[in-house]
């Protein structure tokens, strides 16, 4: 069971991991097991570090980061961006950042979308994460 994620973090992670590709589905399974171990606010964003149980399935050697989701907040003129870090095939960290504005104090109201609109442009997702399984 996910432990310690804020509603914003949970929504961003779910949006970032949308898709039926096997590796994205594997990361979604990890999301259900993740625990927040550290959260650091920088003034213009945050870093949230995860712990995934040792017995969770991962993909050895897969190190990547991606972030094609943006957040719209009433208190931010330019919105916010997010990056998901995957280390050795395991969810590692989520980064949230503004484009030079202070991070909002209230996160009660927000909406999320992909950088290029309502529909995801798969070119913005690392190829390794969207490779289908071979039979």
C-alpha positions, 0 to 999 in steps of 0.5 A: 500500500502506498504510504505518505504520498500527497494527493498531488504526488499521487495524481502526478505519478498516476498520470506519468505512468499512464499507458499499457506498455509492460514497463509502465505497468511494472512501475505502476505496480511499484507505485502501489508498494512505495513508501515516501522516505524523504521530502525536501522543499526547495522554495521553487519545488520539491524532491520526494524520495521513495522506498520500494520493497526489495522483493518488488519486480524491477528491470536491472540496468534501467536508469532514466528520467522523464516528465511530460506532465505539467500542473496548473495551479491558481497561484502559479502564473507559469504552472509547474513541471515534474520529473520521475526518476527511475533507478535500476528499474525501480521508482526512485524519486519525483521532482516538482518544480516551478518556472522561477516562481515560489512553490505554492503554499496551497495545493488543494486545487490543481489540474494536470495535463500532458505538455502537448495537451490532453493526449500524451505524445509518446515521443516525450516518454523514453523509448525503453518505457514503451517497448512492448513485450515480445512473445 
